[in-house]
């Protein structure tokens, strides 16, 4: 719960820009961005897992919730979420 509290107060979520990447009925991915701080959020409402090819530059970034990507592919479990982040605030969240 502490981690979720830190995420909720993070600059990208408080007043950052929302950039949709992919939207369909049961799957959505978007970036929240403020300055150099970015958060990639992938939500899977399907009953089956979803493989997501990561955008260039994201494969080595910090995974806050979910599994680390392998070979540039992010595996999102059924009815699951993965949150990745990069920037200065990412270091504070992972403390």
Secondary structure, 3 states (H helix, E strand, C coil): CHHHHHHHCCHHHHHCEEEEEEEECCEEEEEEEECCEEEEEEEECCCCCEEEECCCCCCCCEEEECCCCECCEEEECCCEEEEEEECHHHHHHCC
